Amino acid sequence: MIKRVVFIAAAFFLAIPPLHAEDVRVTSSLDKRNVEVGDEIHLTLRVTGAQGNIQAPRLPAFKGFDTYYTGRASRITFINNVSTSSVEFSYVLVSRSAGQFTLDPIEVVVASQTFRTDPVTIAVAGAQKKVTRPPAGAIQQPSRPLPSSPQQPPPQLPTPPSSVPTRQESAPGYKPEDDNIYVNAWLDKLTVYQNEQILLTYSLYTRYDTRYEGFVEEPEMSGFWIEEFPAEREIARETVRVDGKRYVKADVRKIALFPTAPAEYTIKPGVLKASIRQDPQSDSIFDEFFNDSFFSGSGFFSRRENRLLKPPPILLVVKPLPEEGKPANFQGAVGSFRMSATMDKKTVKQNEPVTMKLVIEGEGNIETLKQPEVPEFEHLKVYEADTSSQLFKTGTVIGGRKTFEIVFIPTQSGSVAIPKLSFSFFDPRQAAYQTLFTPAFPIQVEPSDQPFELPQSMSQQEIFKKDIQVEKQDIRYIREKLPDEESKKFFAWLYRGLVGADIFLTLFVLFGLMQKRQEKIFSRDSALKRRKLAKSQAESRIRHLRSLARSHHPQGVIHFFEEVDKTLTQYLSDKLNLSAYGVTRSSLERELESIFGQEDPLYQNILELYHLCDESRFGKGDVPASQKNEALKILKSTISRMEKVRR
């Protein structure tokens, strides 16, 4: 009886995941830090010691660089029978302008904990030049766009030459505020299956001299796995006619969406920003003979202004996958795939590993593909080893390749056959399920005296796989015996441990429910989310500023005050619900003056802090280092006061 209770208690404690089974470390590395404009830099983000699946981190917007995600790889290494697990995420950075840049720390969330890498400095030399297209297999990550600086104007949509053919297009199903410029956000399919790819395209129609300047409000697409297509270096345009009017049309953004569940979805496409000259093109007879660019935006009295363009919501119907014909081994893959497999050896010794490399490639959501199920074998031990994925883009389709490595360890000599493994997917084009098979692999196992050793931490479930065998079939009578004092102490300790574990699990579940409820509220009110998270994000950056404050080098002082400026502006924008991409210093001053009043000491301190930041930036660091502590003091006072005024 005591043994049974001890076994149950041990199983209970083993069911709780260890908190410190292996130290989690997050590091980043670059293949080079001195490049020229247009060069590629390979960034590797390595997470060591993490358990379970980790989402690919979204990088922050690095000033001066375009960022592309190129895939992931997971590895398990064994040294002296001790295993170490790691996951690597690969990115490519393409430099856009010359200068000295510092990459902000990258945040990685592992088991509800946030880890940050160290900032990295990159020197980019050379003059501005045309940047090459992204590397094959790269997918550009959506990140927080930065406002365009005067030295780096946003991409311009020039008026097309008269040789571009025109074609008739139907008007969108809504009436824009200004029919001389509008955006149409549209899906290539309005009814799809679960996990089937759909393409969201933003088409800009304009009759002005127009510059596209990105998104001031990102689209709301809850319930989708999202992959961003790389932005074109030179935005293609064409001339179209809508309701008898001629427009320049340009597809400025494309996003691949994979719906995760069947339902009816309403996609809110967000808000775009464009700057225009207020001189709509005419449709006079002269336009048929002269190049439009001769007239576009060239008037002496032309004025440029910003426009916010908001496409209407889009309704999407996602159908469930059919039950008819669904294979038993189906794990949710949707698309068009092919599979191949190879073995690294045909002859091995007993208790030595042989590795199968299984590759699944094609069109679909590669990141969510799961390894085909491997059945249990009588004389083979099976372990999962490395998994890696690579993304690529073909036209307007997301695809790629996912590689699984499976280790087989034969425990008995002789001829062993590894049977076929199967992988099933749903092909939406044919509206039918497909099943692929690997070939059967015969293996010759030679006798060996080497004993079998279970690789430590490779598969903890294997430790608990016990063969059940019947010891005896007769009935034993139960003996009644009062427990002694030692047993009483043991059970009292066990009871307290179980109660403590129960309380801990209850609090953990309650915390998870509160987090889920908060995320649900935030998903409905993005402004509330910005206000609530503004303080924690600002305090995180202040901790980084304290480390920068130790530097007394003029360049370090400049960098310190640049970060102070960014931290204060970001916090005030979030707290006052102003656009972080289009906010100006004057608009912030007006908002603060309406809250505090012009004579308020804190208001005057904030203006003085902005003055210090500008003086450091344009005075090449000619600011006393002692002012850094005063800057941090004003920054913290502003946050404390704003938290009381705006909750």
C-alpha atoms as one frame of an Amber mdcrd trajectory, in Angstrom:
protein
   0.000   0.000   0.000   2.785   2.432   0.943   4.658   1.635  -2.267   1.555
   2.359  -4.318   1.022   5.727  -2.623   4.678   6.628  -3.102   4.446   5.732
  -6.789   1.309   7.866  -7.256   2.910  10.818  -5.452   6.078  10.512  -7.531
   4.050  10.405 -10.741   2.135  13.498  -9.582   5.305  15.495  -9.016   6.867
  14.247 -12.262   3.775  15.468 -14.133   4.700  19.039 -13.170   7.246  20.313
 -15.712  10.609  21.121 -14.133  11.213  24.845 -13.840  14.978  24.658 -13.981
  15.659  21.427 -15.832  18.030  23.281 -18.114  19.084  26.925 -18.142  17.545
  28.836 -21.041  19.956  31.068 -22.957  19.235  33.331 -25.920  22.117  34.579
 -28.080  22.454  36.252 -31.467  25.304  36.236 -33.965  26.112  38.014 -37.248
  28.357  36.742 -40.007  29.757  40.287 -40.483  29.473  43.743 -38.942  31.160
  45.901 -41.587  29.275  45.983 -44.899  28.383  48.262 -47.790  24.954  49.533
 -48.828  22.957  46.691 -50.396  24.988  43.876 -48.777  23.349  40.981 -46.967
  24.031  40.171 -43.309  23.043  36.758 -41.936  21.602  36.930 -38.429  21.233
  33.759 -36.344  19.111  33.777 -33.191  19.894  30.742 -31.005  17.714  29.557
 -28.080  19.373  26.889 -25.923  17.745  24.831 -23.189  14.093  25.581 -24.039
  11.420  22.886 -23.878   8.526  22.599 -26.347   7.766  24.542 -29.511   8.925
  28.178 -29.813   7.385  30.638 -32.256   9.757  32.470 -34.581  10.412  35.868
 -32.925   9.207  39.007 -34.691  12.204  41.305 -35.008  11.836  45.005 -34.183
  12.130  47.517 -37.018  15.870  47.989 -37.509  16.569  51.480 -38.849  18.476
  51.292 -42.110  17.764  47.596 -42.804  15.151  45.386 -44.445  14.577  42.160
 -42.508  13.742  38.728 -43.969  13.001  35.471 -42.128  14.579  32.428 -43.835
  13.697  29.468 -41.578  14.501  27.575 -38.405  16.426  24.505 -37.274  16.243
  22.504 -34.033  19.121  20.390 -32.773  19.851  17.917 -29.977  23.514  17.218
 -29.209  24.985  14.571 -26.906  28.292  14.971 -25.120  29.280  12.406 -22.479
  25.693  11.075 -22.477  24.349  14.554 -21.589  21.924  16.114 -24.079  21.554
  19.783 -25.004  18.652  21.088 -27.093  18.735  24.261 -29.166  16.615  26.063
 -31.760  18.088  28.429 -34.342  16.107  31.076 -36.247  17.736  32.491 -39.384
  17.249  35.993 -40.798  18.807  38.094 -43.543  19.324  41.853 -43.096  19.764
  43.982 -46.229  21.366  47.380 -45.615  19.539  50.356 -47.162  21.715  53.360
 -46.235  25.203  54.191 -45.027  26.036  54.997 -41.415  26.632  53.511 -37.975
  23.590  51.555 -36.732  22.837  49.847 -33.423  20.352  46.968 -33.586  17.927
  46.982 -30.661  17.758  43.888 -28.412  15.576  41.080 -29.776  12.904  39.733
 -27.425  12.184  35.984 -27.266   9.355  34.576 -25.139  10.042  31.116 -23.670
   7.572  29.564 -21.200   6.021  32.980 -20.391   9.488  34.438 -19.728  11.002
  37.153 -21.913  14.685  36.938 -22.841  16.609  39.680 -24.663  19.763  39.632
 -26.723  22.500  42.254 -26.452  22.436  45.268 -28.816  24.767  44.974 -31.818
  26.504  47.737 -33.781  26.881  47.513 -37.582  28.901  49.870 -39.789  27.531
  50.393 -43.322  29.807  52.106 -45.835  29.278  53.338 -49.373  26.866  55.640
 -51.166  23.163  55.004 -51.671  22.562  52.505 -54.442  19.869  50.213 -55.717
  19.407  47.369 -53.244  19.281  43.853 -54.622  16.183  41.684 -54.309  15.869
  39.540 -51.174  17.617  36.158 -51.204  15.814  33.078 -52.457  13.819  31.459
 -49.691  13.431  34.698 -47.719  10.143  35.918 -46.316   9.984  39.507 -45.129
   8.780  39.891 -41.550   6.035  42.380 -40.707   7.484  44.722 -38.123   6.742
  48.107 -36.646   7.417  50.577 -39.529   9.417  53.676 -38.657   8.562  57.150
 -39.949  10.607  58.036 -42.996  13.436  60.460 -42.282  14.146  63.463 -44.540
  17.350  61.781 -45.741  15.436  58.611 -46.736  12.171  59.535 -48.515   9.545
  56.788 -48.832   9.150  54.972 -52.159   7.396  57.142 -54.723   4.801  56.017
 -57.243   5.790  57.867 -60.419   3.295  58.566 -63.154   3.544  55.726 -65.688
   4.774  56.375 -69.211   2.165  56.724 -71.922   3.300  53.454 -73.493   1.780
  51.442 -70.634  -1.466  49.905 -71.929  -4.715  50.749 -70.165  -7.486  48.341
 -69.205 -10.953  48.638 -67.696 -11.442  47.782 -64.001 -14.568  47.767 -61.888
 -14.833  50.166 -58.978 -14.565  48.826 -55.417 -17.784  48.177 -53.520 -17.556
  51.341 -51.454 -17.432  55.087 -52.008 -14.113  56.694 -50.998 -13.912  60.169
 -49.458 -11.807  61.357 -52.388 -12.388  59.458 -55.620  -9.010  60.709 -56.890
  -7.164  58.402 -54.470  -8.260  55.297 -52.574  -7.092  51.829 -51.552  -8.805
  48.562 -52.381  -7.922  45.641 -50.048  -9.041  42.362 -51.609  -8.675  38.598
 -51.212  -7.989  36.225 -54.076 -10.640  33.867 -52.591 -13.628  34.645 -50.357
 -14.437  31.026 -49.451 -11.629  28.661 -48.440 -10.906  25.591 -46.345  -9.295
  25.655 -42.927  -5.492  26.211 -43.192  -5.726  26.952 -46.936  -3.675  29.915
 -48.130  -5.411  33.114 -49.186  -3.686  36.231 -50.505  -4.559  39.686 -49.164
  -3.512  42.438 -51.604  -3.576  46.206 -51.091  -4.066  48.053 -54.410  -3.574
  51.823 -54.388  -5.500  53.815 -57.021  -4.408  57.432 -57.495  -4.777  60.366
 -59.860  -2.250  62.442 -57.888   1.521  62.516 -57.729   1.653  60.090 -54.772
   4.145  58.686 -52.284   3.130  55.540 -50.372   4.363  55.832 -46.752   3.319
  52.558 -45.107   0.688  51.712 -42.503  -0.273  53.904 -39.542  -2.640  51.179
 -38.281  -1.839  47.525 -38.894  -4.637  45.201 -40.095  -6.572  43.171 -37.504
  -6.349  39.506 -38.493  -7.047  37.430 -35.401  -7.408  33.716 -36.125  -4.828
  33.547 -38.930  -1.274  32.327 -39.348   0.371  35.241 -41.206   3.315  35.336
 -43.606   4.350  38.661 -45.156   5.556  38.847 -48.754   8.707  40.919 -49.345
   8.043  44.491 -50.428   9.003  45.301 -53.998  12.104  47.469 -54.424  10.404
  49.340 -57.239   6.632  49.258 -56.942   5.115  48.110 -60.238   2.297  50.268
 -61.546  -0.155  50.272 -64.422  -2.806  52.538 -65.884  -6.420  51.438 -65.387
  -9.832  52.984 -65.929 -12.485  52.912 -63.217 -15.909  54.445 -63.896 -14.484
  56.279 -66.858 -11.584  57.832 -64.914  -7.950  56.964 -65.452  -5.852  55.948
 -62.404  -2.337  54.790 -61.641  -2.710  51.456 -59.837   0.024  49.897 -57.664
  -0.077  46.806 -55.428   1.752  48.137 -52.360   1.484  45.155 -49.990   0.733
  41.414 -50.091   0.099  39.125 -47.122  -0.484  35.358 -47.104  -3.111  34.238
 -44.555  -3.802  30.730 -43.262  -7.099  30.516 -41.282  -6.673  28.268 -38.237
 -10.339  27.356 -37.655 -13.604  27.251 -39.640 -15.780  30.338 -39.124 -16.882
  33.600 -40.729 -14.145  36.215 -40.347 -14.266  39.976 -40.781 -10.807  41.288
 -41.668 -10.161  44.933 -40.809  -7.469  45.958 -43.326  -6.015  48.824 -41.257
  -5.097  52.353 -42.357  -2.496  53.373 -44.974  -0.668  56.682 -45.251   0.203
  58.467 -48.482   1.382  61.981 -49.306   0.041  63.686 -52.423   0.274  66.842
 -54.487  -3.167  68.367 -54.964  -3.120  68.395 -58.755  -5.305  65.571 -60.129
  -4.358  64.497 -63.630  -6.684  65.646 -66.349  -8.220  63.444 -69.006  -7.836
  66.006 -71.758  -6.895  65.118 -75.268  -3.299  66.237 -74.605  -2.828  63.270
 -72.237  -3.060  60.966 -75.195  -0.010  62.571 -76.835   2.285  63.655 -74.021
   3.973  61.729 -71.255   1.935  62.104 -68.039   5.058  62.578 -65.922   5.623
  65.900 -67.685   2.500  67.302 -66.025   2.324  65.265 -62.807   3.074  67.274
 -59.664   5.142  69.853 -61.494   2.921  72.889 -60.888   4.670  75.814 -59.259
   1.859  76.340 -56.734   1.348  72.645 -55.909   0.890  71.758 -52.241   1.666
  68.372 -50.682  -0.480  66.910 -47.932  -0.863  63.587 -46.106  -3.849  61.306
 -46.637  -4.983  58.404 -44.426  -6.670  55.722 -46.539  -8.906  53.150 -44.858
 -10.240  50.263 -46.975 -13.563  48.692 -45.931 -13.677  45.412 -43.942 -13.585
  42.116 -45.840 -15.831  39.114 -45.094 -14.217  35.674 -45.417 -15.933  32.287
 -45.056 -13.694  29.413 -43.867 -15.120  25.931 -44.355 -14.188  22.946 -42.146
 -12.212  20.135 -43.716 -14.501  17.331 -44.890 -14.853  14.247 -42.707 -15.500
  11.975 -45.668 -12.324  10.233 -46.746 -10.203  11.726 -43.938  -7.237   9.363
 -43.271  -6.604   8.161 -39.725  -3.091   9.660 -39.764  -4.213  13.143 -40.933
  -2.658  15.889 -38.750  -4.064  19.063 -40.341  -1.738  19.698 -43.318  -3.413
  21.592 -46.181  -1.772  22.342 -49.528   0.174  20.386 -52.129   3.194  18.396
 -50.927   5.659  15.693 -51.862   7.759  13.541 -49.536  11.105  11.751 -49.726
  13.182   9.756 -47.240  16.739   8.370 -47.024  18.719   6.306 -44.494  22.321
   7.111 -43.643  23.279   3.421 -43.254  22.146   0.038 -44.491  24.313  -2.018
 -42.139  24.796  -1.239 -38.426  25.816  -2.994 -35.280  23.427  -3.910 -32.528
  22.521  -0.924 -30.246  24.020   1.583 -32.699  21.854   4.359 -34.201  20.751
   4.661 -37.809  19.135   7.934 -38.938  16.275   8.497 -41.382  16.126  11.908
 -43.078  12.536  12.623 -44.080  11.767  15.698 -46.218   8.311  17.175 -46.894
   8.196  20.054 -49.377   5.629  21.911 -51.434   3.017  24.679 -51.188   1.304
  25.364 -47.859   1.968  26.347 -44.267   5.334  24.626 -43.858   5.912  25.813
 -40.270   2.857  23.907 -38.944   3.670  20.538 -40.562   4.062  17.702 -38.078
   6.291  14.659 -38.299   4.568  11.527 -39.621   3.663   9.152 -36.827   6.175
   6.343 -36.260   4.682   3.062 -34.955   6.217   1.141 -32.068   8.632  -1.630
 -33.025   9.475  -4.724 -31.030  13.249  -4.617 -31.564  13.768  -0.961 -32.419
  14.034   2.096 -30.169  12.778   5.257 -31.916  13.779   8.845 -31.073  13.074
  12.223 -32.657  16.266  14.151 -33.446  16.614  17.349 -35.496  13.840  19.315
 -37.231  14.471  22.203 -39.622  12.353  24.254 -42.020  13.049  26.582 -44.930
  10.526  29.003 -46.454  10.344  30.198 -50.042   8.007  32.195 -52.281   6.899
  31.185 -55.757   4.839  33.919 -57.374   2.107  34.566 -54.823   2.309  31.218
 -53.012   4.029  30.453 -49.706   5.846  27.143 -49.597   9.047  25.562 -48.445
  10.706  22.469 -47.115  10.626  20.808 -43.697  13.164  18.174 -42.711  12.763
  15.627 -39.907  15.501  13.357 -38.614  14.377  10.149 -36.886  16.860   7.908
 -35.051  16.331   4.121 -34.921  18.403   1.958 -32.554  18.103  -1.811 -33.207
  18.348  -3.861 -30.019  18.544  -7.280 -31.704  20.800  -8.569 -34.477  19.559
  -9.902 -37.786  17.536  -8.470 -40.659  15.271  -5.589 -39.622  12.828  -3.829
 -41.942  11.656  -0.307 -41.245   8.169  -0.244 -42.811   6.662   2.585 -44.820
   5.768   5.830 -43.023   2.726   7.748 -44.255   1.890  11.450 -44.453  -1.590
  12.719 -45.352  -2.702  16.175 -46.434  -5.795  17.843 -47.850  -5.437  19.282
 -51.361  -7.903  22.210 -51.676  -7.538  22.336 -55.467  -8.880  18.798 -55.790
 -10.999  19.019 -52.597  -9.655  15.596 -51.612  -7.210  13.985 -49.186  -3.892
  12.622 -50.432  -1.543  10.162 -48.714   2.195   9.828 -49.374   4.423   6.918
 -48.341   8.139   6.483 -47.775   9.802   3.343 -49.128  10.491   0.422 -46.802
  14.138   0.290 -45.678  15.767  -3.090 -44.934  18.616  -2.908 -42.414  21.177
  -5.576 -41.618  22.077  -5.571 -37.909  25.339  -7.240 -36.888  25.813  -8.687
 -33.376  27.576  -6.486 -30.834  28.550  -6.707 -27.147  27.888  -3.009 -26.646
  25.009  -2.585 -24.134  22.053  -0.385 -24.912  22.137   3.026 -23.185  19.168
   5.366 -23.216  20.300   8.863 -24.303  19.662  11.133 -21.346  16.756  13.622
 -21.720  16.120  12.561 -25.303  12.704  11.126 -24.671  11.554  11.188 -21.076
   8.419   9.275 -22.013  10.520   6.217 -22.818  11.583   6.035 -19.172   8.014
   5.432 -18.089   7.207   2.831 -20.765   7.047  -0.347 -18.698   6.099  -3.789
 -19.950   3.181  -5.178 -17.948   3.638  -8.777 -16.874   1.653 -11.060 -14.561
   3.616 -12.056 -11.449   1.020 -14.295  -9.738  -2.665 -15.049 -10.110  -3.625
 -16.117  -6.576  -5.370 -13.752  -4.160  -3.481 -12.411  -1.170  -5.348 -11.480
   1.982  -5.063  -7.903   3.165  -3.149  -7.512   6.384  -4.172  -4.714   8.699
  -1.283  -2.912  10.329  -1.236   0.492  12.008   1.434   2.840  10.607   4.407
   3.670  12.783   5.611   7.198  13.660   7.967   7.406  10.687   5.123   6.566
   8.316   2.928   9.235   9.943   5.626  11.872   9.371   6.081  10.752   5.779
   2.360  10.957   4.985   2.077  14.329   6.752   4.940  15.676   4.604   3.387
  14.137   1.488  -0.004  15.677   2.304   1.490  19.135   2.751   3.389  18.752
  -0.515   0.249  17.744  -2.412  -1.739  20.624  -0.901   1.036  23.065  -1.829
   1.185  21.693  -5.363  -2.610  21.941  -5.624  -2.536  25.586  -4.507   0.269
  26.346  -6.947  -1.596  24.742  -9.866  -4.798  26.589  -8.936  -2.996  29.928
  -8.890  -1.286  29.054 -12.155  -4.639  28.287 -13.830  -6.217  31.481 -12.433
  -3.279  33.514 -13.697  -3.659  31.923 -17.151  -7.397  32.716 -17.200  -6.701
  36.326 -16.228  -4.081  36.614 -18.968  -6.501  35.141 -21.512  -9.264  37.539
 -20.442  -6.872  40.479 -20.684  -5.756  39.449 -24.171  -9.414  39.160 -25.223
 -10.092  42.695 -23.984  -6.939  43.993 -25.670  -7.911  42.349 -28.982 -11.110
  44.407 -29.014  -9.507  47.687 -27.935  -6.013  48.303 -29.308  -5.910  51.801
 -27.753  -6.497  50.326 -24.272  -3.708  47.823 -24.859  -1.283  50.601 -25.789
  -2.168  52.636 -22.669  -1.885  49.675 -20.299   1.408  48.384 -21.681   3.037
  51.795 -22.150   4.500  51.922 -18.621   6.023  48.421 -18.612   7.580  48.932
 -22.046   9.011  52.309 -21.016  10.452  50.902 -17.774  12.089  48.111 -19.773
  13.805  50.664 -22.001  14.835  52.753 -18.958  16.713  49.722 -17.604  18.580
  49.629 -20.903  19.239  53.368 -20.646  20.912  52.909 -17.243  23.501  50.661
 -18.866  24.053  53.217 -21.653  24.492  55.990 -19.067  27.802  54.457 -17.937
  29.448  55.405 -21.233  31.278  58.769 -21.230  32.392  58.620 -24.844  30.866
  61.443 -26.987  29.325  58.891 -29.343  27.883  57.018 -26.354  26.350  60.241
 -24.999  24.712  60.896 -28.386  23.323  57.381 -28.483  22.043  57.730 -24.903
  20.040  60.881 -25.659  18.729  59.378 -28.928  17.326  56.468 -26.898  15.878
  58.908 -24.317  14.100  60.781 -27.133  12.697  57.543 -28.590  11.601  56.217
 -25.179   9.787  59.421 -24.186   8.099  59.830 -27.592   6.993  56.172 -27.717
   5.595  56.308 -24.165   3.660  59.550 -24.722   2.321  58.294 -28.091   1.043
  55.072 -26.490  -0.404  56.802 -23.431  -2.152  59.519 -25.451  -3.186  57.059
 -28.208  -1.355  58.973 -30.912   0.024  57.319 -34.024   3.584  56.205 -33.273
   4.459  56.526 -36.947   3.124  60.000 -37.726   3.457  61.820 -34.383   5.376
  65.099 -34.389   7.033  67.087 -31.640   4.517  69.931 -31.991   1.510  67.598
 -31.685   2.982  66.097 -28.507   3.583  69.551 -27.048  -0.025  70.552 -27.742
  -1.356  67.411 -26.045   0.882  67.884 -22.979  -0.009  71.560 -22.730  -3.729
  70.698 -22.729  -3.142  68.176 -19.900  -0.677  69.971 -17.616  -0.856  73.623
 -18.654   1.962  75.762 -20.010   3.198  76.832 -16.551   3.426  73.332 -15.106
   7.033  72.501 -13.998   6.869  68.974 -15.445   5.725  70.351 -18.810   8.708
  72.722 -18.822  11.038  69.847 -17.814   9.795  67.717 -20.724  10.475  70.545
 -23.174  13.920  70.978 -21.629  14.589  67.236 -21.997  13.675  67.329 -25.692
  15.973  70.351 -26.037  18.834  68.373 -24.428  18.256  65.468 -26.819  18.383
  67.786 -29.830  21.444  69.576 -28.471  23.277  66.251 -28.023  22.309  65.003
 -31.473  23.226  68.125 -33.443  26.047  69.232 -31.127  27.925  65.926 -31.660
  27.652  64.861 -28.045  28.731  68.197 -26.577  26.501  67.749 -23.513  27.832
  67.261 -19.952  27.620  63.611 -18.941  26.093  64.720 -15.624  22.917  65.651
 -17.508  22.181  61.954 -18.119  20.997  61.357 -14.542  18.787  64.447 -14.765
  17.322  63.126 -18.049  16.463  59.769 -16.441  14.898  61.593 -13.477  12.647
  63.679 -15.764  11.740  60.555 -17.749  10.630  58.661 -14.627   8.750  61.703
 -13.262   6.856  62.015 -16.546   5.817  58.348 -16.445   4.750  58.592 -12.796
   2.678  61.737 -13.411   1.094  60.451 -16.624   0.072  57.176 -14.953  -1.933
  59.203 -12.425  -3.521  61.462 -15.030  -4.236  58.875 -17.762  -5.054  55.408
 -16.481
